C-alpha cells in the first residue's frame, strides 16, 4: 500500500525563525530503525514537524484523518506499516460513522485499543514487556523496549501465511538470547540449581508456584539445564495465564506512554492511570484512558 509518510515534508519558515540566530544548523533525519519507519526531522537540535500534503494537492494530512490515524496505530504498536486488509478494515470502522462525531471518537478509541489486544501485539511488544517484568520485576525502558519489540516482530504480519510459526520462532530465538544477556545472568547465574532458578523467577513474576506448575518446571530444567532449557522455563512463566492476568492492565498503561507519547511513563501518571483502569475492571472505554491520551496535547504535538 502507499505509505502516507511519502507525502511532502518541508521545513516551515516559522519553525526556522523560532530557532533564533544560530550558526549554520543542520537539517537531518533521525530514525530509530534504519529508516524502515517514519523518522524525526531535526533542524540542529530542534524537532521540526513535517508538512504532510495529499499527493497532488495542498490539502494537509492530519492525525484527525482516518487513514493517517490508522497507519499511526500500526507504526506505534506493531512497529510496521499496515497490511492492506487490516488498513481497510480499521479505516472502515471509523469512516462508517459518517459525520457522527461521537461515533468517530468512540471508534478511534476502539481501534487504537484493539491494537494492544491484538494477537500480533500480544506476541511481540507485550511479550517483551512480560520478559522484563518476570526477569527483573521492573518496567522496560522506552530505549530498550522498542528495538526488542522490533526484533521479536521481525517479518511477522498476523493473518499472512506462516505468520504464527514465524512469530513462535522469533520468540524462541529472542528468549534464548535474553537469558544470555549480562543483566539476566547477573540475577540468574548459571550456577543456580533448577529449583533456585525457577523459584526466583516465580518470585520475580509475583505469581504462585501452583499457578505456573512450579514442580514440572523444575523437573524440565533438571533434565535440560542449558540455555535452551532456561529460556523454555522462562517463556512458560511469561506466557502463563496467571502472569498474563497480573500484567495485562499495567502493560496497557505502559503502552499508553510508549505507544502514544514515545517516552517512559512518569511514576505519578502511571499510578494514576493504572488505578483508574483497575477501578473500571480493565475497561479502557469506561476509564477514558485511551481517549485522554489521544486528545492530549503531548500526543497531538507529535504530528
GIJO-V406406 format. One line per field, one symbol per residue. ss: DSSP state (H for helix, E for strand, - for the rest). burial: + if it has 24 or more other ideal C-beta (glycine too) atoms within 12 Angstrom, else -. Layout:
BEGIN
ss: ???
burial: ???
END
This chain:
BEGIN
ss: ---HHH------HHHHHH--------EEEE---------EEEE--EEE----E------E-----HHHHHHHHHHHHH-----HHHHHHHHHHHH-----HHHHHHHHHHHHHHHHH-HHHHH-HHHHHHHHHHHH-----HHHHHHHHHHH----------HHHHHHHHHHHHHHHH---HHHHHH------HHHHHHHHHHHH----HHH-HHHHHHHHHH---HHHHHHHHHHHH--HHHHHHHHHHHHHHHHHHHHH-----HHHHHHHHHHHHH---------HHHHHH--HHHH---
burial: ---++-+---+-------------------------++-++-+--+-+++-+--------+-+-++++++++++++++++++---++--++-++---------+--++++++++++++++++++++++++++++++--++-+-+++++++++++-+++----+---+--+++-++++++-+--+--++---+-+--++++++-++-+----+-+--++-++---+-+-++++++++++++-+++-+++++++++++++++++--+---++--++-++----+-+--++++++++----+--++
END
